[in-house]
Amino acid sequence: MPYDPHLADLMRDALKDRPGISEVRMFGGFCWMQNGHMISGVEVGRFMFRVGKELEAEALSRSGARPMDITGRPMPGIVWVDADAALDDGLDSWIDLASRHALSLPPKKPKAKKPKAGRGARQ
């Protein structure tokens, strides 16, 4: 999924002082996690926010928001937001909504890294 470097920089700046945030390369772009749970991502011209099923109606009532649908089936609890609408509303308000969902979940433990197979690796 292609991403917009300018929107990624805006997201990084908005998240820089928030606790528990990590950036992950995913789907050919970037996603941001809070305590191991995805909260946002960027694509060309739009943001993605994972708000959870309980906050989805609130998110969809905002300007520029629509259900995330890549495969022909909407992904519950995840919304696309047009970049201009998200910036007009204030990116922080969208991040706050997604963070409410992420912070309601138990923190994820980091996954153990698998050893790489290669020369000298036991088979």
Contacts in CASP RR format, 6 or more apart in sequence:
PFRMAT RR
TARGET T0000
AUTHOR 0000-0000-0000
METHOD contacts of the structure
MODEL  1
MPYDPHLADLMRDALKDRPGISEVRMFGGFCWMQNGHMISGVEVGRFMFR
VGKELEAEALSRSGARPMDITGRPMPGIVWVDADAALDDGLDSWIDLASR
HALSLPPKKPKAKKPKAGRGARQ
1 27 0 8 1.000
1 28 0 8 1.000
1 29 0 8 1.000
1 43 0 8 1.000
2 28 0 8 1.000
2 29 0 8 1.000
2 43 0 8 1.000
2 44 0 8 1.000
3 28 0 8 1.000
3 29 0 8 1.000
3 30 0 8 1.000
3 41 0 8 1.000
3 42 0 8 1.000
3 43 0 8 1.000
3 44 0 8 1.000
4 42 0 8 1.000
4 43 0 8 1.000
4 44 0 8 1.000
4 45 0 8 1.000
4 83 0 8 1.000
7 42 0 8 1.000
7 43 0 8 1.000
7 45 0 8 1.000
7 46 0 8 1.000
7 47 0 8 1.000
7 83 0 8 1.000
8 29 0 8 1.000
8 30 0 8 1.000
8 42 0 8 1.000
10 87 0 8 1.000
10 91 0 8 1.000
11 30 0 8 1.000
11 32 0 8 1.000
11 40 0 8 1.000
11 41 0 8 1.000
11 42 0 8 1.000
11 47 0 8 1.000
11 91 0 8 1.000
12 23 0 8 1.000
14 91 0 8 1.000
14 92 0 8 1.000
14 95 0 8 1.000
15 21 0 8 1.000
15 32 0 8 1.000
15 40 0 8 1.000
15 95 0 8 1.000
18 34 0 8 1.000
18 95 0 8 1.000
18 99 0 8 1.000
20 33 0 8 1.000
20 34 0 8 1.000
20 35 0 8 1.000
20 36 0 8 1.000
21 32 0 8 1.000
21 33 0 8 1.000
21 34 0 8 1.000
22 32 0 8 1.000
22 33 0 8 1.000
22 36 0 8 1.000
23 30 0 8 1.000
23 31 0 8 1.000
23 32 0 8 1.000
23 33 0 8 1.000
24 30 0 8 1.000
24 31 0 8 1.000
24 32 0 8 1.000
24 33 0 8 1.000
24 38 0 8 1.000
29 41 0 8 1.000
29 42 0 8 1.000
30 41 0 8 1.000
30 42 0 8 1.000
31 38 0 8 1.000
31 40 0 8 1.000
31 41 0 8 1.000
31 48 0 8 1.000
32 38 0 8 1.000
32 39 0 8 1.000
32 40 0 8 1.000
32 41 0 8 1.000
33 39 0 8 1.000
33 102 0 8 1.000
34 98 0 8 1.000
34 99 0 8 1.000
34 102 0 8 1.000
34 103 0 8 1.000
35 102 0 8 1.000
35 103 0 8 1.000
35 105 0 8 1.000
35 107 0 8 1.000
35 108 0 8 1.000
36 102 0 8 1.000
36 107 0 8 1.000
36 108 0 8 1.000
37 50 0 8 1.000
37 101 0 8 1.000
37 102 0 8 1.000
37 105 0 8 1.000
37 108 0 8 1.000
38 50 0 8 1.000
38 102 0 8 1.000
39 49 0 8 1.000
39 50 0 8 1.000
39 95 0 8 1.000
39 98 0 8 1.000
39 99 0 8 1.000
39 101 0 8 1.000
39 102 0 8 1.000
40 47 0 8 1.000
40 48 0 8 1.000
40 49 0 8 1.000
40 50 0 8 1.000
40 94 0 8 1.000
40 95 0 8 1.000
40 98 0 8 1.000
41 47 0 8 1.000
41 48 0 8 1.000
41 49 0 8 1.000
42 48 0 8 1.000
43 80 0 8 1.000
45 82 0 8 1.000
45 83 0 8 1.000
46 80 0 8 1.000
46 81 0 8 1.000
46 82 0 8 1.000
46 83 0 8 1.000
46 86 0 8 1.000
47 80 0 8 1.000
47 81 0 8 1.000
47 83 0 8 1.000
47 86 0 8 1.000
47 91 0 8 1.000
47 94 0 8 1.000
48 68 0 8 1.000
48 78 0 8 1.000
48 79 0 8 1.000
48 80 0 8 1.000
48 81 0 8 1.000
49 59 0 8 1.000
49 78 0 8 1.000
49 79 0 8 1.000
49 81 0 8 1.000
49 94 0 8 1.000
49 95 0 8 1.000
49 97 0 8 1.000
49 98 0 8 1.000
50 77 0 8 1.000
50 78 0 8 1.000
50 98 0 8 1.000
50 101 0 8 1.000
50 102 0 8 1.000
51 58 0 8 1.000
51 59 0 8 1.000
51 77 0 8 1.000
51 78 0 8 1.000
51 79 0 8 1.000
51 97 0 8 1.000
51 98 0 8 1.000
51 100 0 8 1.000
51 101 0 8 1.000
52 76 0 8 1.000
52 77 0 8 1.000
52 78 0 8 1.000
52 101 0 8 1.000
53 76 0 8 1.000
53 77 0 8 1.000
54 101 0 8 1.000
55 77 0 8 1.000
55 97 0 8 1.000
55 100 0 8 1.000
55 101 0 8 1.000
56 67 0 8 1.000
56 76 0 8 1.000
56 77 0 8 1.000
56 79 0 8 1.000
58 97 0 8 1.000
59 65 0 8 1.000
59 77 0 8 1.000
59 79 0 8 1.000
59 81 0 8 1.000
59 97 0 8 1.000
60 66 0 8 1.000
60 67 0 8 1.000
60 79 0 8 1.000
62 81 0 8 1.000
62 85 0 8 1.000
62 89 0 8 1.000
63 85 0 8 1.000
63 88 0 8 1.000
63 89 0 8 1.000
64 81 0 8 1.000
64 82 0 8 1.000
64 85 0 8 1.000
64 86 0 8 1.000
65 79 0 8 1.000
65 80 0 8 1.000
65 81 0 8 1.000
65 85 0 8 1.000
66 79 0 8 1.000
66 80 0 8 1.000
67 74 0 8 1.000
67 75 0 8 1.000
67 78 0 8 1.000
67 79 0 8 1.000
67 80 0 8 1.000
68 74 0 8 1.000
68 75 0 8 1.000
68 77 0 8 1.000
68 78 0 8 1.000
68 79 0 8 1.000
68 80 0 8 1.000
69 75 0 8 1.000
77 101 0 8 1.000
81 94 0 8 1.000
86 94 0 8 1.000
115 121 0 8 1.000
117 123 0 8 1.000
END
